[in-house]
Amino acid sequence: MTKDDIFARILEILGQTFEIEAERITPQARLYDDLDIDSIDAVDLIVQLKPLLGGRRLSPDAFKSVRTVQDVVDTLYGVVHDGTTV
């Protein structure tokens, strides 16, 4: 899975689940400030992204430093490709 694949899935989830317009979802978009994703929405996003992890565990702490869409992509990519449990 590439970073582009992960971004595409995030784009899909944010559009369908949170009704965010695709043009607002860029790698630099800040989840809380630009996309109005609050902490409860962030948990829902993580739950929907879990199937991308291929059974690997993802701790809630992994997302404490996540601020942008690119941060989400990078975190998930690291878990999937490095095999690290974050």
TORNU-454642 format. One record per atom (N, C-alpha, C): z, y, x; residue in one letter; atom name; residue number from 1. Coordinates in nm, 2 decimals, always signed. Example, Ala and Ser with C-alpha at 12.3 -4.5 7.8 and 13.67 -1.06 7.14 Angstrom:
REM TORNU-454642
+--------+--------+--------+------+------+-----+
!      w !      v !      u ! code ! site ! pos !
+--------+--------+--------+------+------+-----+
!  +0.78 !  -0.57 !  +1.32 !    A !    N !   1 !
!  +0.78 !  -0.45 !  +1.23 !    A !   CA !   1 !
!  +0.78 !  -0.33 !  +1.32 !    A !    C !   1 !
!  +0.71 !  -0.22 !  +1.28 !    S !    N !   2 !
!  +0.71 !  -0.11 !  +1.37 !    S !   CA !   2 !
!  +0.79 !  +0.00 !  +1.29 !    S !    C !   2 !
+--------+--------+--------+------+------+-----+
REM end
This chain:
REM TORNU-454642
+--------+--------+--------+------+------+-----+
!      w !      v !      u ! code ! site ! pos !
+--------+--------+--------+------+------+-----+
!  +0.00 !  -0.12 !  +0.08 !    M !    N !   1 !
!  +0.00 !  +0.00 !  +0.00 !    M !   CA !   1 !
!  +0.00 !  +0.12 !  +0.09 !    M !    C !   1 !
!  -0.09 !  +0.22 !  +0.06 !    T !    N !   2 !
!  -0.10 !  +0.34 !  +0.14 !    T !   CA !   2 !
!  -0.02 !  +0.45 !  +0.07 !    T !    C !   2 !
!  +0.00 !  +0.56 !  +0.15 !    K !    N !   3 !
!  +0.06 !  +0.67 !  +0.09 !    K !   CA !   3 !
!  -0.01 !  +0.73 !  -0.02 !    K !    C !   3 !
!  -0.15 !  +0.72 !  -0.02 !    D !    N !   4 !
!  -0.23 !  +0.77 !  -0.13 !    D !   CA !   4 !
!  -0.20 !  +0.69 !  -0.26 !    D !    C !   4 !
!  -0.18 !  +0.56 !  -0.24 !    D !    N !   5 !
!  -0.15 !  +0.47 !  -0.35 !    D !   CA !   5 !
!  -0.02 !  +0.51 !  -0.42 !    D !    C !   5 !
!  +0.08 !  +0.53 !  -0.33 !    I !    N !   6 !
!  +0.21 !  +0.57 !  -0.38 !    I !   CA !   6 !
!  +0.20 !  +0.71 !  -0.45 !    I !    C !   6 !
!  +0.13 !  +0.80 !  -0.39 !    F !    N !   7 !
!  +0.12 !  +0.93 !  -0.45 !    F !   CA !   7 !
!  +0.05 !  +0.92 !  -0.59 !    F !    C !   7 !
!  -0.05 !  +0.84 !  -0.60 !    A !    N !   8 !
!  -0.12 !  +0.82 !  -0.73 !    A !   CA !   8 !
!  -0.03 !  +0.76 !  -0.83 !    A !    C !   8 !
!  +0.06 !  +0.67 !  -0.79 !    R !    N !   9 !
!  +0.15 !  +0.61 !  -0.89 !    R !   CA !   9 !
!  +0.25 !  +0.72 !  -0.93 !    R !    C !   9 !
!  +0.30 !  +0.80 !  -0.84 !    I !    N !  10 !
!  +0.39 !  +0.91 !  -0.87 !    I !   CA !  10 !
!  +0.33 !  +1.01 !  -0.97 !    I !    C !  10 !
!  +0.20 !  +1.04 !  -0.94 !    L !    N !  11 !
!  +0.13 !  +1.13 !  -1.03 !    L !   CA !  11 !
!  +0.12 !  +1.07 !  -1.17 !    L !    C !  11 !
!  +0.09 !  +0.95 !  -1.18 !    E !    N !  12 !
!  +0.08 !  +0.88 !  -1.31 !    E !   CA !  12 !
!  +0.21 !  +0.88 !  -1.38 !    E !    C !  12 !
!  +0.32 !  +0.85 !  -1.32 !    I !    N !  13 !
!  +0.45 !  +0.85 !  -1.38 !    I !   CA !  13 !
!  +0.50 !  +0.99 !  -1.42 !    I !    C !  13 !
!  +0.48 !  +1.09 !  -1.34 !    L !    N !  14 !
!  +0.52 !  +1.22 !  -1.37 !    L !   CA !  14 !
!  +0.44 !  +1.28 !  -1.49 !    L !    C !  14 !
!  +0.31 !  +1.24 !  -1.49 !    G !    N !  15 !
!  +0.23 !  +1.28 !  -1.60 !    G !   CA !  15 !
!  +0.26 !  +1.22 !  -1.73 !    G !    C !  15 !
!  +0.27 !  +1.08 !  -1.73 !    Q !    N !  16 !
!  +0.30 !  +1.01 !  -1.85 !    Q !   CA !  16 !
!  +0.44 !  +1.02 !  -1.90 !    Q !    C !  16 !
!  +0.54 !  +1.01 !  -1.82 !    T !    N !  17 !
!  +0.68 !  +1.00 !  -1.86 !    T !   CA !  17 !
!  +0.74 !  +1.14 !  -1.88 !    T !    C !  17 !
!  +0.70 !  +1.24 !  -1.79 !    F !    N !  18 !
!  +0.76 !  +1.37 !  -1.80 !    F !   CA !  18 !
!  +0.66 !  +1.48 !  -1.85 !    F !    C !  18 !
!  +0.54 !  +1.44 !  -1.88 !    E !    N !  19 !
!  +0.44 !  +1.53 !  -1.93 !    E !   CA !  19 !
!  +0.41 !  +1.65 !  -1.84 !    E !    C !  19 !
!  +0.41 !  +1.62 !  -1.71 !    I !    N !  20 !
!  +0.38 !  +1.73 !  -1.62 !    I !   CA !  20 !
!  +0.23 !  +1.73 !  -1.59 !    I !    C !  20 !
!  +0.17 !  +1.84 !  -1.59 !    E !    N !  21 !
!  +0.03 !  +1.86 !  -1.57 !    E !   CA !  21 !
!  -0.01 !  +1.82 !  -1.43 !    E !    C !  21 !
!  -0.11 !  +1.74 !  -1.41 !    A !    N !  22 !
!  -0.15 !  +1.69 !  -1.28 !    A !   CA !  22 !
!  -0.17 !  +1.79 !  -1.18 !    A !    C !  22 !
!  -0.22 !  +1.91 !  -1.22 !    E !    N !  23 !
!  -0.25 !  +2.02 !  -1.12 !    E !   CA !  23 !
!  -0.12 !  +2.07 !  -1.06 !    E !    C !  23 !
!  -0.01 !  +2.05 !  -1.13 !    R !    N !  24 !
!  +0.12 !  +2.10 !  -1.07 !    R !   CA !  24 !
!  +0.18 !  +2.00 !  -0.97 !    R !    C !  24 !
!  +0.13 !  +1.88 !  -0.97 !    I !    N !  25 !
!  +0.19 !  +1.77 !  -0.89 !    I !   CA !  25 !
!  +0.11 !  +1.77 !  -0.76 !    I !    C !  25 !
!  +0.17 !  +1.83 !  -0.66 !    T !    N !  26 !
!  +0.11 !  +1.83 !  -0.52 !    T !   CA !  26 !
!  +0.21 !  +1.77 !  -0.43 !    T !    C !  26 !
!  +0.17 !  +1.73 !  -0.31 !    P !    N !  27 !
!  +0.27 !  +1.68 !  -0.21 !    P !   CA !  27 !
!  +0.38 !  +1.78 !  -0.18 !    P !    C !  27 !
!  +0.35 !  +1.91 !  -0.19 !    Q !    N !  28 !
!  +0.44 !  +2.01 !  -0.15 !    Q !   CA !  28 !
!  +0.53 !  +2.05 !  -0.27 !    Q !    C !  28 !
!  +0.50 !  +2.00 !  -0.39 !    A !    N !  29 !
!  +0.58 !  +2.04 !  -0.51 !    A !   CA !  29 !
!  +0.72 !  +2.00 !  -0.50 !    A !    C !  29 !
!  +0.81 !  +2.09 !  -0.52 !    R !    N !  30 !
!  +0.95 !  +2.05 !  -0.52 !    R !   CA !  30 !
!  +0.99 !  +2.00 !  -0.65 !    R !    C !  30 !
!  +1.06 !  +1.88 !  -0.65 !    L !    N !  31 !
!  +1.09 !  +1.81 !  -0.77 !    L !   CA !  31 !
!  +1.17 !  +1.90 !  -0.87 !    L !    C !  31 !
!  +1.28 !  +1.95 !  -0.82 !    Y !    N !  32 !
!  +1.37 !  +2.03 !  -0.91 !    Y !   CA !  32 !
!  +1.32 !  +2.17 !  -0.94 !    Y !    C !  32 !
!  +1.27 !  +2.24 !  -0.84 !    D !    N !  33 !
!  +1.23 !  +2.38 !  -0.86 !    D !   CA !  33 !
!  +1.09 !  +2.39 !  -0.92 !    D !    C !  33 !
!  +1.00 !  +2.31 !  -0.88 !    D !    N !  34 !
!  +0.86 !  +2.33 !  -0.93 !    D !   CA !  34 !
!  +0.82 !  +2.24 !  -1.05 !    D !    C !  34 !
!  +0.88 !  +2.12 !  -1.05 !    L !    N !  35 !
!  +0.85 !  +2.03 !  -1.16 !    L !   CA !  35 !
!  +0.96 !  +2.01 !  -1.26 !    L !    C !  35 !
!  +1.07 !  +2.08 !  -1.25 !    D !    N !  36 !
!  +1.18 !  +2.07 !  -1.34 !    D !   CA !  36 !
!  +1.23 !  +1.93 !  -1.36 !    D !    C !  36 !
!  +1.24 !  +1.85 !  -1.25 !    I !    N !  37 !
!  +1.29 !  +1.72 !  -1.26 !    I !   CA !  37 !
!  +1.44 !  +1.73 !  -1.23 !    I !    C !  37 !
!  +1.53 !  +1.70 !  -1.33 !    D !    N !  38 !
!  +1.67 !  +1.70 !  -1.30 !    D !   CA !  38 !
!  +1.72 !  +1.57 !  -1.25 !    D !    C !  38 !
!  +1.85 !  +1.56 !  -1.23 !    S !    N !  39 !
!  +1.90 !  +1.43 !  -1.17 !    S !   CA !  39 !
!  +1.88 !  +1.31 !  -1.26 !    S !    C !  39 !
!  +1.89 !  +1.33 !  -1.38 !    I !    N !  40 !
!  +1.87 !  +1.21 !  -1.48 !    I !   CA !  40 !
!  +1.72 !  +1.17 !  -1.47 !    I !    C !  40 !
!  +1.63 !  +1.27 !  -1.47 !    D !    N !  41 !
!  +1.49 !  +1.24 !  -1.46 !    D !   CA !  41 !
!  +1.46 !  +1.17 !  -1.33 !    D !    C !  41 !
!  +1.53 !  +1.21 !  -1.22 !    A !    N !  42 !
!  +1.51 !  +1.15 !  -1.09 !    A !   CA !  42 !
!  +1.54 !  +1.00 !  -1.09 !    A !    C !  42 !
!  +1.65 !  +0.97 !  -1.16 !    V !    N !  43 !
!  +1.69 !  +0.83 !  -1.17 !    V !   CA !  43 !
!  +1.58 !  +0.75 !  -1.24 !    V !    C !  43 !
!  +1.53 !  +0.81 !  -1.35 !    D !    N !  44 !
!  +1.43 !  +0.74 !  -1.43 !    D !   CA !  44 !
!  +1.30 !  +0.72 !  -1.34 !    D !    C !  44 !
!  +1.27 !  +0.82 !  -1.26 !    L !    N !  45 !
!  +1.16 !  +0.81 !  -1.17 !    L !   CA !  45 !
!  +1.18 !  +0.70 !  -1.07 !    L !    C !  45 !
!  +1.29 !  +0.69 !  -1.01 !    I !    N !  46 !
!  +1.32 !  +0.58 !  -0.92 !    I !   CA !  46 !
!  +1.31 !  +0.45 !  -0.98 !    I !    C !  46 !
!  +1.36 !  +0.43 !  -1.10 !    V !    N !  47 !
!  +1.35 !  +0.31 !  -1.17 !    V !   CA !  47 !
!  +1.21 !  +0.27 !  -1.19 !    V !    C !  47 !
!  +1.12 !  +0.36 !  -1.23 !    Q !    N !  48 !
!  +0.98 !  +0.33 !  -1.25 !    Q !   CA !  48 !
!  +0.91 !  +0.31 !  -1.12 !    Q !    C !  48 !
!  +0.96 !  +0.35 !  -1.01 !    L !    N !  49 !
!  +0.89 !  +0.33 !  -0.88 !    L !   CA !  49 !
!  +0.94 !  +0.20 !  -0.81 !    L !    C !  49 !
!  +1.05 !  +0.14 !  -0.86 !    K !    N !  50 !
!  +1.10 !  +0.02 !  -0.80 !    K !   CA !  50 !
!  +1.00 !  -0.10 !  -0.79 !    K !    C !  50 !
!  +0.91 !  -0.12 !  -0.88 !    P !    N !  51 !
!  +0.81 !  -0.22 !  -0.87 !    P !   CA !  51 !
!  +0.72 !  -0.21 !  -0.74 !    P !    C !  51 !
!  +0.71 !  -0.09 !  -0.69 !    L !    N !  52 !
!  +0.63 !  -0.07 !  -0.57 !    L !   CA !  52 !
!  +0.70 !  -0.12 !  -0.45 !    L !    C !  52 !
!  +0.83 !  -0.15 !  -0.46 !    L !    N !  53 !
!  +0.90 !  -0.19 !  -0.34 !    L !   CA !  53 !
!  +0.89 !  -0.34 !  -0.31 !    L !    C !  53 !
!  +0.83 !  -0.42 !  -0.39 !    G !    N !  54 !
!  +0.81 !  -0.56 !  -0.36 !    G !   CA !  54 !
!  +0.94 !  -0.63 !  -0.35 !    G !    C !  54 !
!  +1.04 !  -0.60 !  -0.43 !    G !    N !  55 !
!  +1.17 !  -0.67 !  -0.42 !    G !   CA !  55 !
!  +1.27 !  -0.62 !  -0.33 !    G !    C !  55 !
!  +1.23 !  -0.52 !  -0.25 !    R !    N !  56 !
!  +1.32 !  -0.46 !  -0.15 !    R !   CA !  56 !
!  +1.42 !  -0.37 !  -0.23 !    R !    C !  56 !
!  +1.54 !  -0.36 !  -0.17 !    R !    N !  57 !
!  +1.64 !  -0.28 !  -0.24 !    R !   CA !  57 !
!  +1.62 !  -0.13 !  -0.20 !    R !    C !  57 !
!  +1.66 !  -0.05 !  -0.29 !    L !    N !  58 !
!  +1.65 !  +0.10 !  -0.26 !    L !   CA !  58 !
!  +1.78 !  +0.16 !  -0.31 !    L !    C !  58 !
!  +1.86 !  +0.21 !  -0.22 !    S !    N !  59 !
!  +1.99 !  +0.26 !  -0.26 !    S !   CA !  59 !
!  +1.97 !  +0.40 !  -0.31 !    S !    C !  59 !
!  +2.06 !  +0.45 !  -0.40 !    P !    N !  60 !
!  +2.05 !  +0.58 !  -0.45 !    P !   CA !  60 !
!  +2.06 !  +0.69 !  -0.34 !    P !    C !  60 !
!  +2.13 !  +0.65 !  -0.23 !    D !    N !  61 !
!  +2.14 !  +0.75 !  -0.12 !    D !   CA !  61 !
!  +2.01 !  +0.78 !  -0.05 !    D !    C !  61 !
!  +1.91 !  +0.69 !  -0.07 !    A !    N !  62 !
!  +1.78 !  +0.71 !  -0.01 !    A !   CA !  62 !
!  +1.72 !  +0.84 !  -0.06 !    A !    C !  62 !
!  +1.75 !  +0.88 !  -0.18 !    F !    N !  63 !
!  +1.69 !  +1.00 !  -0.24 !    F !   CA !  63 !
!  +1.77 !  +1.12 !  -0.23 !    F !    C !  63 !
!  +1.89 !  +1.12 !  -0.17 !    K !    N !  64 !
!  +1.97 !  +1.24 !  -0.16 !    K !   CA !  64 !
!  +1.90 !  +1.35 !  -0.08 !    K !    C !  64 !
!  +1.82 !  +1.32 !  +0.01 !    S !    N !  65 !
!  +1.75 !  +1.42 !  +0.09 !    S !   CA !  65 !
!  +1.61 !  +1.45 !  +0.04 !    S !    C !  65 !
!  +1.57 !  +1.38 !  -0.06 !    V !    N !  66 !
!  +1.43 !  +1.40 !  -0.12 !    V !   CA !  66 !
!  +1.43 !  +1.54 !  -0.19 !    V !    C !  66 !
!  +1.33 !  +1.62 !  -0.16 !    R !    N !  67 !
!  +1.31 !  +1.75 !  -0.22 !    R !   CA !  67 !
!  +1.17 !  +1.76 !  -0.28 !    R !    C !  67 !
!  +1.07 !  +1.71 !  -0.22 !    T !    N !  68 !
!  +0.94 !  +1.72 !  -0.26 !    T !   CA !  68 !
!  +0.87 !  +1.59 !  -0.30 !    T !    C !  68 !
!  +0.76 !  +1.60 !  -0.36 !    V !    N !  69 !
!  +0.68 !  +1.48 !  -0.39 !    V !   CA !  69 !
!  +0.65 !  +1.40 !  -0.27 !    V !    C !  69 !
!  +0.61 !  +1.47 !  -0.16 !    Q !    N !  70 !
!  +0.58 !  +1.41 !  -0.03 !    Q !   CA !  70 !
!  +0.70 !  +1.33 !  +0.02 !    Q !    C !  70 !
!  +0.82 !  +1.39 !  +0.00 !    D !    N !  71 !
!  +0.94 !  +1.32 !  +0.05 !    D !   CA !  71 !
!  +0.96 !  +1.19 !  -0.02 !    D !    C !  71 !
!  +0.93 !  +1.18 !  -0.15 !    V !    N !  72 !
!  +0.93 !  +1.06 !  -0.23 !    V !   CA !  72 !
!  +0.83 !  +0.96 !  -0.17 !    V !    C !  72 !
!  +0.71 !  +1.00 !  -0.15 !    V !    N !  73 !
!  +0.60 !  +0.92 !  -0.09 !    V !   CA !  73 !
!  +0.65 !  +0.86 !  +0.04 !    V !    C !  73 !
!  +0.70 !  +0.95 !  +0.13 !    D !    N !  74 !
!  +0.74 !  +0.90 !  +0.26 !    D !   CA !  74 !
!  +0.85 !  +0.80 !  +0.26 !    D !    C !  74 !
!  +0.95 !  +0.83 !  +0.17 !    T !    N !  75 !
!  +1.06 !  +0.74 !  +0.16 !    T !   CA !  75 !
!  +1.02 !  +0.60 !  +0.11 !    T !    C !  75 !
!  +0.94 !  +0.60 !  +0.01 !    L !    N !  76 !
!  +0.89 !  +0.47 !  -0.05 !    L !   CA !  76 !
!  +0.80 !  +0.40 !  +0.06 !    L !    C !  76 !
!  +0.72 !  +0.47 !  +0.12 !    Y !    N !  77 !
!  +0.63 !  +0.41 !  +0.22 !    Y !   CA !  77 !
!  +0.71 !  +0.35 !  +0.33 !    Y !    C !  77 !
!  +0.81 !  +0.42 !  +0.38 !    G !    N !  78 !
!  +0.90 !  +0.36 !  +0.48 !    G !   CA !  78 !
!  +0.97 !  +0.23 !  +0.44 !    G !    C !  78 !
!  +1.01 !  +0.23 !  +0.32 !    V !    N !  79 !
!  +1.08 !  +0.11 !  +0.27 !    V !   CA !  79 !
!  +0.98 !  -0.01 !  +0.26 !    V !    C !  79 !
!  +0.86 !  +0.02 !  +0.21 !    V !    N !  80 !
!  +0.76 !  -0.08 !  +0.19 !    V !   CA !  80 !
!  +0.70 !  -0.13 !  +0.32 !    V !    C !  80 !
!  +0.68 !  -0.04 !  +0.42 !    H !    N !  81 !
!  +0.61 !  -0.08 !  +0.54 !    H !   CA !  81 !
!  +0.70 !  -0.11 !  +0.66 !    H !    C !  81 !
!  +0.82 !  -0.05 !  +0.66 !    D !    N !  82 !
!  +0.91 !  -0.08 !  +0.77 !    D !   CA !  82 !
!  +1.01 !  -0.19 !  +0.73 !    D !    C !  82 !
!  +1.01 !  -0.22 !  +0.60 !    G !    N !  83 !
!  +1.11 !  -0.32 !  +0.56 !    G !   CA !  83 !
!  +1.25 !  -0.27 !  +0.56 !    G !    C !  83 !
!  +1.27 !  -0.14 !  +0.58 !    T !    N !  84 !
!  +1.40 !  -0.09 !  +0.58 !    T !   CA !  84 !
!  +1.46 !  -0.08 !  +0.44 !    T !    C !  84 !
!  +1.58 !  -0.11 !  +0.43 !    T !    N !  85 !
!  +1.65 !  -0.09 !  +0.30 !    T !   CA !  85 !
!  +1.72 !  +0.04 !  +0.31 !    T !    C !  85 !
!  +1.67 !  +0.13 !  +0.23 !    V !    N !  86 !
!  +1.73 !  +0.27 !  +0.24 !    V !   CA !  86 !
!  +1.83 !  +0.29 !  +0.13 !    V !    C !  86 !
+--------+--------+--------+------+------+-----+
REM end
